[in-house]
Amino acid sequence: QVQLVESGGDLVQAGGSLRLSCAASGSIFSSTAMGWTRQAPGKQRELLGYISSQGSTTYVDFVKGRFTLSRDNAKRIVYLQMNNLKPEDTAVYYCHTLGMSPVFWGQGTQVTVSS
């Protein structure tokens, strides 16, 4: 029903920026809330934030001021803009749906921040 494909992960230096993209298939995208979650080696998954179908956003405290979620419903893409990256941001980043059972996940994209 829903297919999600992340892209944009890369190796960057501390202080740099990346924009991750999540391309979605399915006719329900424009009415579906979307989230971004990351997982670093040896750590639990961390929800970063989510964006409603109308574009309102919610973030966890530790990314406020650095990360920004946005979406383009016409293109069926959700974005995660990440600025002032730190080595602790190194992780696999996933986009996913919210408010549905089951939750649909992308395959993830690797972000590595060097020091």
C-alpha positions in Angstrom: 0.0 0.0 0.0 2.8 2.4 0.9 6.5 2.3 -0.3 9.1 4.8 1.1 12.6 5.3 -0.2 15.1 7.5 1.6 18.1 9.2 0.0 20.7 11.9 0.7 22.8 10.3 3.3 26.5 10.9 3.1 29.8 11.4 4.9 30.1 15.0 6.1 32.4 16.9 8.4 31.2 18.3 11.8 29.4 21.5 11.3 28.2 20.6 7.8 24.6 20.2 6.5 22.6 17.5 4.7 19.1 17.3 3.3 17.5 13.9 3.4 14.6 13.0 1.1 11.8 10.4 1.5 9.9 9.6 -1.7 6.6 8.0 -1.1 4.2 5.9 -3.3 0.6 5.4 -2.7 -2.5 7.6 -3.1 -2.9 8.3 0.7 0.4 10.2 1.1 -1.1 13.7 1.1 -3.3 12.8 4.0 -0.7 10.9 6.0 1.5 12.2 8.8 5.2 11.3 8.4 8.0 10.9 10.9 11.8 10.6 10.9 13.6 8.3 13.2 17.3 7.4 13.5 19.3 4.5 15.0 23.0 4.6 15.8 25.1 1.5 16.4 24.5 0.0 19.9 21.6 2.5 20.6 17.9 2.4 20.6 15.9 4.0 17.8 15.3 7.7 18.4 12.2 9.6 17.1 13.4 13.0 15.8 10.1 14.6 14.8 7.0 14.3 12.6 5.0 16.4 10.2 1.3 16.4 9.7 -0.5 16.2 6.4 -0.9 20.0 6.5 2.8 20.7 7.3 2.7 21.3 11.0 5.8 20.0 12.7 6.9 18.6 16.1 10.5 18.0 17.2 12.2 16.4 20.1 14.2 18.9 22.2 17.7 17.8 21.2 17.2 18.6 17.5 15.3 21.9 17.8 17.1 24.6 16.0 19.2 22.3 13.9 16.8 20.0 12.1 13.7 21.0 10.0 11.0 18.8 8.5 9.1 19.8 5.4 7.0 18.1 2.8 5.9 18.6 -0.8 2.6 16.8 -1.3 2.5 17.4 -5.0 5.9 15.6 -5.4 5.1 13.1 -2.6 8.4 13.8 -0.8 9.2 14.5 2.8 12.5 16.2 3.7 14.7 16.4 6.7 17.1 19.4 6.6 20.0 18.9 9.1 22.4 21.7 9.9 25.4 22.0 12.2 25.8 18.3 12.2 27.7 16.6 15.1 29.5 13.3 15.3 26.8 12.1 17.6 24.3 12.5 14.7 26.0 9.5 13.0 23.2 6.9 12.4 20.9 5.3 9.9 18.0 7.6 9.3 14.5 6.3 8.4 11.2 7.9 7.4 8.0 6.2 8.3 4.2 6.7 8.5 2.3 7.6 11.7 -1.1 6.8 12.9 -1.6 3.6 10.9 -1.3 -0.1 11.7 1.1 -1.4 10.5 3.6 1.4 10.3 5.4 1.6 7.0 9.2 2.2 7.0 11.8 3.0 4.4 15.0 1.1 4.0 17.1 3.8 5.7 20.0 6.0 4.6 23.4 6.3 6.3 24.6 9.6 7.7 28.2 9.7 9.0 29.6 12.9 10.6 33.4 13.0 11.0 35.3 14.9 13.7 
